[in-house]
Amino acid sequence: MRWLHRYTRLLAVASLLLITAGGLVTSTGSGLAVPDWPNTYGYFMFAFPLSGMVGGIFYEHGHRLIASVVGMLTIGLAIWLARVEPRRWVRRLGWIALAAVVVQGILGGITVLYFLPAPISISHAGLAQLFFTLIVSLAIFTSPGWHDRYRGRAGAADGPDAPSGADPILARLAVLLPAVIYLQILVGATMRHTGAGLAIPDFPLVFGGLVPPEWTSAIAIHYAHRVGAVLTTALVFATAAHALHHHGTRAELARPAMLLCALVVVQVGLGGWTVWSSRQVAINTAHVSVGALLLVTSVVLALRVHRGWFTDAADDRLAGSSIAAGRLRAGSESPA
């Protein structure tokens, strides 16, 4: 099972790379640099000559190649889970991931064939974030510590080592935070794909004030993203502060809480820098990637807070088998 976990982590890294590549396509305006799909200028995708990967073609065709690798890795993950994973719900998540990557590929093709329609492009961006979140979740579910780390906590009723399910405030915040971050990402995707990224040209003020003096659809979308950033940042710090104050001795909660604080500070800085630099490609793309990391970190915290939701008989059997196998190996390696 350790190799399955490592494979899933590899897929998670590849998925983040794919999101970054997609961000580069949008940031460089290369979405239609390759006008046909699924071929590339009539070539089978993997047969397109490297000499032709220049300008926008480099970004768009590179994005397609990475997407193909992610798709093949996802097929492997779904099959691997189906063969060795004892938990039915985890096996189902593997097939859901495979379905998601197929739909994502189709949305990417429609985006090209129909000349970047905003609703499809936004859906493509939103599904990419959900897919990345799902793969990271599977990496958590297949990790060795997912079972052992939480065993024995059920008896603790209070104190810093109490099960986080006994903390109703953290339980609610941990669910609310990923939803708010994802909504903020969707608003950001809408801003990117409707050309509203510089509708408000200054930062942190808004046309020199706090509220736009006039309104257009682009200004409204951009302003909504900024207001959402304030609310998201406040919620991140509130969630992290509560987790650290009440569960600071639990590394599995403290680490993602601290990482959330660091990421949201970086993300706000990148957002401002994107405006100041007139959407410089590297900064704009980094803003997309850090947003994805912020989302999955909030999901990791939520999964660890609500570990009890995922406990079933198969979990116990798998954990018991892992422990028994470890003891058997330890016994066989000890001197007679």
N, C-alpha and C positions, 0 to 999 in steps of 0.2 A: 504493500500500500504506500510505502514511502516514495517509490518511483512514480506512482500515480499522482501523488501530491506534487512532486517536483515537475512532472509533466504539466499539471494544471497551472503551476506558477509560471512556467515557461509560456504557456498560452496567454496568461494574464499580461505578461510583459509584452508579448507580441500584439495583444489587443491595444495596449497603451501606445505602442509604436504606430499602430494603424490609425488611432485617433489623431496622433500628432501628424501623420502623413496627410490625413484628411484635412486637418487644420491648415497645413501648408498649401493644399490645393485651393482652398477658399481664400486664404490670405494673399496668394499670388495671382488670383483670378484665373486659375488654370483648369477650371471645371469642364470647359469645352475644348481643351487643347487636343484631346483625342475625340473626334466627333462620332465615332462608331462604337458599338458595343454588341456583343462581348469581345469582338476582335479589336485589334489596334491597327488602324489604317490598313485593314484587310488581312493583316497577319494574325495567325493564332497567337494568343497573348504571350506565351512563353517563347515564341519564335521571333518576336520583334527584335530587330538588330539594336545592339547597344549604341551604335553610332547615331541612331535616330533619336535617342533620348536626350534632347536638347530643349532649353527653354521650358515652356509650360508642359511639354510632353514628358519631361523628366518627372515632374511632380505628379501628374495625373496617371501616367503609366506605372510609375513606382508605387503609387497608392493602390492600383489594381493588383500589382504583383504581391504586395504585402497582404492585401485582402485575400488573395488566393491561398497564400500560406496559412493565414489564420483559419480559413475555411477548411483546409485539409487537416490542420491540427484539431479543429473542433470535431470533425468526423472521427478522428482517432480517439478523442476524449469520450465521445458518446458511446462508441463501441467498447472501449476499455471499461467504462463505468457499467455498461450492460453486462459485461462478462464477470467482473470481480466484485462489484459493489453490492453488499447485502441489503442496504437501505433502499427501499423502493422509491421513496421520494427523491433521493439523490440521483438515482438512475433516470427518473423522469426529468429532473433538471438538466441532465446531460442531453436528452433528446430535445428539450425546450431550447437549449443553447444552439443545437444544430439547426432547428427550425428558424431561430432568430437570425443566424448568420446567412441562411438561404434567403430569407426575406430582405435582409440588409443588402445582399448582393443585387437582388432584383430592384430594390429602391435606387441603388446606385446606378443601375442601367437605365431606369426610367428617367432619372435626373439628367443623364446625358442625352437620351433620345428625345426628350421633350424640352431641351434647352433650359435646364436649371429652374423649373417651377419652384417658387418659394415653399409652398406647402410640402412638396416631396423632399426638397433639400433639408427642411427643418425636421421632417420625420426621419430622414436618413441620419441626421446628427443626433436626434434624440434616441433612436434605437441603438446607435453605436454606444452611447453612454450606458444604456440598460444592459447591453451585451457584456460590456466590460465589467459592470457591477456583478452580473451573474457569474462570470468566470472567476472573479475574485472571491465571491461567496463559495463557489465550489472548491477553490483552493483552501478556504477556511474549513469547509466541511470534511475535506479529505486529509487535513493535517493531523498528525499523531496527537497533538495536544488538545484537539477539540474534544476528545473523550476524557482523557485522564485529568486535564486541568480542572475540570468542573466537578469531578466525582468527589464526594465527601463534603461538599458545601451545603447540601440540602439540610443538614442538621443545624447549621448556624442560623440563629434567628435574628441576631442584632450585631452591631459593631462593624468595623471596617471590612471584615472578611465575610459579612453576611451576603447571601445571594442577592444580586442586584434586582431580581424580581421582587424583593421585599421593599424596594425603594420606588414607590409609584411615580415620583417626580422624574427620576432618571428614566424610568421605563417609558414615560410619555415623551420626554424630550428626545430620547434616542430614536423613537419612531418618527417624530415630527421633523427632526433635522434633515434626514436624507430626502424627505418629500419636499421640503423648502429649497434645499440645494438643487434638486433636480428641476423644480419649477424655475428657479433662477437660471439654470443652464438652458432651458427651453426659451426663456425670454432672450437670453444672450444669443442663442442660435437664430432666433427670429430677427434680432438686430443685425447679425452678420449677413444673413441671407436676403435681407430687404434693403441693404445698403445704408443702414441707419447708424453705422459705427461712429461717424463724425457729425451726426446731426446736432449734437451739442459740442462745440469745439473747445471748451475749456473744462478744467478739472482742478480742484474739487467743486468749484462753483459752477453755476448753470447760467451762462450768459451774464456773468458777473453777479448773480444773485443766488437765491435758493430755489426759485420756481421759474420756469420759462416764461418770458413775456408774451410769447405767442405759441400757438400749438399747430403742429402738423402731425401726420401719422408717424413720420420718422422720429420727430422730437418726442412724441408720446412713448414710443417703443423704447427709445434710448433712456428717457427719464424713468420709465418703469424699471429698467435694468439697474439704474443707479439706486433707486429707492429699494429695490429688492436686495441689492448688495448691502445696504445699511442694515436691513432687517436680518439678512442671512448672517452677517458678521456678528450682530448682537446675539443671535440665537446660538451661534458656534461658541462664543465666549460664555454664555450662560450655561450651556450644556457642559462644556469643559470644566468650568468652575465648580459646578455641582458634583461632577464625577470625581474631580481631584480632591474636593473638600471631604466628601463622604466615603470615597473608595480609593483614596490616594495610595494605599498600600497594595492595591491589586494592580500589578503591572499590566495585565491584559486589558484593563480599562484606562489606566493612567497614560499608557503610551499613545493610544490613538487619540485621547483627549488632548494631550500636549501637541501631537502632530497636527491636529485640526487647527489649533491656535496658530501654529507656524504657517501652515498652508494658507489660511484665510488672510493673514497679514501679507504674504507674498502675492496672493491673488488680487487683493485690493491695490497693491503697488503696481502690479502688471496692468490692471485696468486703467489706472491713471496714466501710466507710461504709454499705453496704447494710444490714448488720446493725444498726449504731448508729442508723441513721435509720428503723429498722423498715420497710425496703424502700420508701423514698421513690421515687416513680415515676421521676424523672429519673436518679437515681443507679443504680437497678436496671436501667434501660434502657441507660444508658451502659456498665454492666458487660457487657451482652450485646454491644454494638457493639465495644467494645475487645477482647473475646474474639475476635470475627471478624477484626479487624485483626491481632491476634497470630497467628492461624492463617495468614492469607494471607501475612504477612511471613515466617513460617517456611517456607512453601512457595516463596516467591520465592528465599530463600537456598538451599533444596534444589535448585531448578531450575538455579540458576547454578552450584552446586557440581557437579551432574551434567549439565552441558551436553552432554557427549559421548554421553549416552544418546539424544539427540534428533538427532544428526547423521546425515544420509543424503544420497543423491545429489541429491534434490530441494532440500535445504537449500543444497548447494553451487551448484546451478544458480541458485537464487533469489538467493543472495548475489552470485554472479558477475554476474547480470543487473542487480542494483541498483548494483553498482560500475561496470559498463559504462555504465549509463544516466547515472550521476552524472558520469562522465568525458566522456560525449558532450555533456551539458548544459554542463559547464565549458568544453569546447572551442568550443561554439557561441557562448558568451558572451564568449570572449576576443577582443581586437581582432585584426583581420587583419594 
